[in-house]
Amino acid sequence: MVQESPRRPPDLSECAYPVEPAITNELRSTWRARHGSDLDLRAHTGSKAAAVVVVVGTPTRAHELFVFARGPGSGLAGPLAAAIDAADALLLALAADERRPAPLDWQGETLGDHVVFVRGERRDYCAEEEAARLLGEEPPPRGLPGFPMV
């Protein structure tokens, strides 16, 4: 039997379960106090993986950050903790140098016993949605549907 490598590309289907609302709300509150109120997030877990999506900014200047972690443990003692730590570090780096982009495609690195992948995008939702309307197309999906509000 071949064992899959933890460094294989992220597969979000490994994270099928939303994180408990109490944990998500606590994290949202902490990060808004630390990084600014124009921030929202979602987190999902699986048996050996976790994903955190963070959007910070405005409808015309949004930063989407995607973090995926894979490794041993569960809950806040496993991949979710590694994903949270990596996302927090990305938010701190973004605050220190807003021009520093997150990688556009998944980049993986080892963080303790976990492999953490990150990617991000800068988006102008207003321009994208208006362009789609003019072209008669569906607008591209937002990292977090409905956030930030236009």
Solvent accessible surface area in square Angstrom, and as a share of the most:
residue,aa,sasa,rsa
1,M,240,1.07
2,V,138,0.80
3,Q,166,0.74
4,E,115,0.52
5,S,58,0.37
6,P,68,0.43
7,R,124,0.45
8,R,70,0.25
9,P,103,0.65
10,P,21,0.13
11,D,68,0.35
12,L,96,0.48
13,S,86,0.55
14,E,45,0.20
15,C,8,0.05
16,A,67,0.52
17,Y,143,0.54
18,P,98,0.62
19,V,15,0.08
20,E,112,0.50
21,P,101,0.64
22,A,74,0.57
23,I,48,0.25
24,T,17,0.10
25,N,81,0.41
26,E,115,0.52
27,L,19,0.10
28,R,53,0.19
29,S,68,0.44
30,T,63,0.36
31,W,5,0.02
32,R,88,0.32
33,A,95,0.74
34,R,136,0.50
35,H,33,0.15
36,G,29,0.28
37,S,93,0.60
38,D,61,0.31
39,L,0,0.00
40,D,25,0.13
41,L,0,0.00
42,R,108,0.40
43,A,7,0.05
44,H,59,0.27
45,T,30,0.18
46,G,22,0.21
47,S,101,0.65
48,K,129,0.55
49,A,2,0.01
50,A,0,0.00
51,A,10,0.08
52,V,0,0.00
53,V,27,0.15
54,V,0,0.00
55,V,0,0.00
56,V,16,0.09
57,G,11,0.11
58,T,65,0.38
59,P,26,0.17
60,T,80,0.46
61,R,137,0.50
62,A,1,0.01
63,H,14,0.06
64,E,2,0.01
65,L,8,0.04
66,F,23,0.10
67,V,2,0.01
68,F,0,0.00
69,A,0,0.00
70,R,9,0.03
71,G,11,0.10
72,P,74,0.46
73,G,44,0.42
74,S,84,0.54
75,G,42,0.40
76,L,104,0.52
77,A,87,0.68
78,G,1,0.01
79,P,6,0.04
80,L,5,0.02
81,A,30,0.24
82,A,7,0.05
83,A,0,0.00
84,I,26,0.13
85,D,87,0.45
86,A,15,0.12
87,A,0,0.00
88,D,20,0.11
89,A,57,0.44
90,L,32,0.16
91,L,5,0.02
92,L,82,0.41
93,A,22,0.17
94,L,25,0.12
95,A,82,0.63
96,A,91,0.70
97,D,54,0.28
98,E,80,0.36
99,R,193,0.70
100,R,138,0.50
101,P,94,0.59
102,A,21,0.17
103,P,30,0.19
104,L,138,0.69
105,D,103,0.54
106,W,65,0.23
107,Q,113,0.50
108,G,30,0.29
109,E,115,0.52
110,T,87,0.51
111,L,71,0.35
112,G,67,0.65
113,D,112,0.58
114,H,23,0.10
115,V,11,0.06
116,V,3,0.02
117,F,12,0.05
118,V,26,0.15
119,R,55,0.20
120,G,1,0.01
121,E,63,0.28
122,R,110,0.40
123,R,25,0.09
124,D,51,0.27
125,Y,1,0.00
126,C,43,0.26
127,A,55,0.43
128,E,47,0.21
129,E,54,0.24
130,E,75,0.34
131,A,47,0.36
132,A,6,0.04
133,R,156,0.57
134,L,124,0.62
135,L,127,0.63
136,G,72,0.69
137,E,108,0.49
138,E,155,0.69
139,P,59,0.37
140,P,62,0.39
141,P,114,0.72
142,R,35,0.13
143,G,18,0.18
144,L,4,0.02
145,P,96,0.60
146,G,47,0.45
147,F,35,0.15
148,P,11,0.07
149,M,157,0.70
150,V,129,0.74
